[in-house]
Amino acid sequence: MITSFGRVAPRYPLNAFLRVARDAGDEISRNVQAPEALIGMSLIHAISMACQGLIDVKLPTGQIRPVSQNLLIIAESGERKSTVSSLLFAPFREADTEAVASHKDKKEAYQAELGAWEAKNKGLRSAVARAVSRGQDSDELEARLLEHGRCKPIEPRLRYFMRQEITGKAITEALVGDGESIAISTDEGHVLFRSEAMSHLGLLNRLWDSPGVLMRDRADENLLAMNPRVSVSIMTQHEPLKAFLDRKGSVAKGSGHWARYLVGWPQSNMGFRQVNGEEPTWEHLPVFQQRIGLLLDRYRTMIESGSLERELIEFSLDAKSRWVELAQETERLLRQGEYLSDINDFAAKVMEILARLAAAMHYFAEEVGPISVDTLNRAFEIVKWHESEYKYLFSPENAAPQDVVDARAVAHYLKMRIWGGAWSNTWIPRNDVLRNGPVRKRDRLTAALALLQMRGAICIGTGYKDRRCYLQLMNAFFNQHQMAV
């Protein structure tokens, strides 16, 4: 695992989204000034969540696949992750709030109906018992009791989309039935990484694959979920992700877990955002939110009616040909020494991920007919960006040595927390960096500081009076927008 510090990432293709999503993304970019990749990945998550319960996609190979997506977004504190989430996912939270309120009313009505049913049931059972004890004919009473049993009130079910720290059991319980749709979504990745859900990578992999039947068969319970749909979005800072990868990285990578994700490490906008004091205006975001709300209402109406039938989205003939062409190119790039040879786990999933995204974009935008070549190419432009991010983050060839990782982290800490600015003369005791900085093992800090000194970032010297070791921060290095370590 490496850091993005000192790296110039390609610009995220926000313009590749179709109109409603594109306009909303551009508006958030102007008003919030969050990284474009953070906005784009949040758009994908919102679109996929809204569509996954309503549609499936037919691949050119004939397979029927879901349109749910998994996303892993790495962004440090201050990148406005929560702000972007609150704007794009507001319709889901509103729908969940309404569901909770409606469920409360339904539960109260259910309790009243159940009380009346139980009272009548008790009366009928007593009547049957009396008739039997007196030697009287009880057939009519037993028939009435049987018919009454069929009329027992059904306990209302609370359905809500957004889930966070949930166990493997709770995931299955949320999906019991036919066609249930949820999202495991958090902008605090450390919470999810600590949860039991991330200890069930096999289950999460199966959920992405969307099996026809998902069973949890234990001595004390039998849970059955049919045709479930689950999206996962993890927004995290680097350190919690690194800690998780240190614990379970080989298992997650080896099981193909991360290969099921669109990953991204957006370039930071901190320090370069414009502050004008004007209140932002929102013209396009409400249209996007309204479209999500409509799709959520459509899904809820269908699932509660018990007659959910997902629409099948297919490719046009031209789009099929283009998809096959891209699949053939992907296969060629898997050859030894070619671009995808070191990330063959992701490459094995990428064409399906592309089809899922194209279908969701098509349906969300209310395009008529099958998926067009234009929509497929737009989806491909987005997935291509994520392909390069996956290669950067998970390719063995791109794994940075520990001293480089530590040097980047220390340089980032020194610039953000210690450096006094372009015209300053900033000094800091080395032991203060060891005690308060991101690298707190002495030997690793020594190696990182040696690399930073070699790159002209610092000078290391001894205090004239106290004989302590000090670091002088070199303005020419820290004044750069992109600091290469």
Sequence and secondary structure as in RCSB ss.txt:
>XXXX:A:sequence
MITSFGRVAPRYPLNAFLRVARDAGDEISRNVQAPEALIGMSLIHAISMACQGLIDVKLPTGQIRPVSQNLLIIA
ESGERKSTVSSLLFAPFREADTEAVASHKDKKEAYQAELGAWEAKNKGLRSAVARAVSRGQDSDELEARLLEHGR
CKPIEPRLRYFMRQEITGKAITEALVGDGESIAISTDEGHVLFRSEAMSHLGLLNRLWDSPGVLMRDRADENLLA
MNPRVSVSIMTQHEPLKAFLDRKGSVAKGSGHWARYLVGWPQSNMGFRQVNGEEPTWEHLPVFQQRIGLLLDRYR
TMIESGSLERELIEFSLDAKSRWVELAQETERLLRQGEYLSDINDFAAKVMEILARLAAAMHYFAEEVGPISVDT
LNRAFEIVKWHESEYKYLFSPENAAPQDVVDARAVAHYLKMRIWGGAWSNTWIPRNDVLRNGPVRKRDRLTAALA
LLQMRGAICIGTGYKDRRCYLQLMNAFFNQHQMAV
>XXXX:A:secstr
    TT       GGGS HHHHHHHHHHHHHH   HHHHHHHHHHHHHHHHHTTEEEE TTS EE    EEEEE 
 TTS HHHHHHHHSHHHHHHHHHHHHHHHHHHHHHHHHHHHHHHHHHHHHHHHHHHHHTT   HHHHHHHHHHHH
T         SEE S  HHHHHHHH EES EEEEEES HHHHHHSGGGG HHHHHHHHH  SEEEEEETTEEEEE
ES EEEEEEEE HHHHHHHHHHHHHHHHHTTSGGGEEEE     TT           SSHHHHHHHHHHHHHHHH
HHHHHT    EEE B HHHHHHHHHHHHHHHHTTSTTSTTGGGHHHHHHHHHHHHHHHHHHHHHTT  SSB HHH
HHHHHHHHHHHHHHHHHHH GGG   HHHHHHHHHHHHIIIII   TT   EEEHHHHHHHSS   HHHHHHHHH
HHHHTTSEEEEE TTT  EEEEE HHHHTSSS   
